[in-house]
Amino acid sequence: MDPKIRNIFMVLFMLAFVGTIIVYFSSNQDMKLTWYFGGAAILFYLIFRFSKK
C-alpha cells in the first residue's frame, strides 16, 4: 500500500482513538456509542498495521 494512504489510516486511527475517549465522557458514558468509535479505531489500526508492502 502507498505510504500516503497508510498515513491516512494512521491519522484516522488517532482521531478515532481520541474520539472514543471524548465520546465516552461527553455522552454521559454511553457504552453503545463508545463501542462504535472504539471499533472504528481498532479497524483503522488493523488496516494500518497489516497493510505493509
C-alpha positions in Angstrom: 0.0 0.0 0.0 1.1 3.5 -0.8 2.8 5.2 2.3 0.4 8.2 1.9 -2.6 6.0 2.2 -1.1 4.2 5.2 -0.5 7.6 6.9 -4.2 8.5 6.3 -5.2 5.3 8.1 -2.9 6.2 11.0 -4.4 9.6 11.3 -7.9 8.1 11.2 -6.9 5.7 13.9 -5.6 8.5 16.1 -8.7 10.6 15.6 -11.0 7.6 16.3 -9.0 6.8 19.5 -9.3 10.3 20.8 -12.9 10.4 19.7 -13.6 7.3 21.7 -12.4 9.0 24.9 -14.2 12.2 24.1 -17.5 10.4 23.3 -17.2 8.3 26.5 -17.1 11.3 28.8 -19.3 13.7 26.8 -22.2 11.2 26.2 -22.6 10.5 29.9 -20.8 7.2 29.5 -23.0 5.8 26.7 -21.2 2.5 26.0 -23.0 1.7 22.7 -21.7 4.9 21.1 -18.3 4.4 22.7 -18.0 0.9 21.2 -18.8 2.3 17.7 -15.8 4.7 18.0 -13.6 2.1 19.6 -14.5 -0.4 16.9 -13.6 2.1 14.2 -10.3 2.8 15.9 -9.5 -0.9 16.0 -10.4 -1.3 12.4 -8.2 1.6 11.3 -5.3 0.3 13.3 -5.6 -3.2 11.8 -5.7 -1.8 8.3 -2.7 0.4 9.1 -0.8 -2.5 10.8 -1.3 -5.2 8.2 -1.0 -3.0 5.0 2.7 -3.1 4.7 4.1 -3.9 1.3 
